[in-house]
Amino acid sequence: MGFWKTKVLPRVKKLFEKDSAKKAAAAEASSTFDNSKEEINKELEEKKAELEPKVVEIYEASSAEVKTAVKERTLASIKKQGKTVTAFLGELAKIEFPGAKAVADLSSKYGPGLVSEPVFFVLEKAAAFLPVEEPKPAVEETEAKDKDAAKEEVKEEKKEEKTEEKKEEKTEDKKEEKAEEKKEEKAEEKKEEKKEEKKEEAPPEPKPSQA
């Protein structure tokens, strides 16, 4: 019990205090950044034509996870991809994207999760430079559906053809069976006729003589 009070508890307390202090510092830094948003927006408008191709190039070279974080901008995504998101902000800072340098430093120091608002702000501004992903034209979708429907019709027709062929085969088999039966019946009839003819041709039996 003495070890817990003298060694473990003080360390746990220091960790909590350090974490609280870090959160407080991150919150203060985020608040300070908020004051510069108006100036950043002005710079972005002025440099829009210059920055757009550079932002697209950086985005296209990024991993799928970073792209998702930029597009969706959720707390879970920036926490999970903390290092890569910070690296993305660093790349934006290299092309002098307004606000990116300050936010990259905050993200590196506190982690993107603790300074999520500044991170989301810069990611949102960067996403605005990306081309809009246009949905597939309705005509293409209709054509694709028509093709699928045509394929299904062909399949159904083939199934029906096979079914008809089987029916015809069964009918032919039955006809052949009946023909064989008739042949056998005729053969039996002929045998019977021959037997009758032989009986008629045989000479009559002699009558016994009377003494």
PyMOL commands that set and color helices and strands:
alter all, ss='L'
color gray80, all
select helices_A, chain A and resi 2-34+37-46+48-60+64-72+75-80+82-94+100-110+116-127+138-201
alter helices_A, ss='H'
color red, helices_A
deselect
rebuild
show_as cartoon
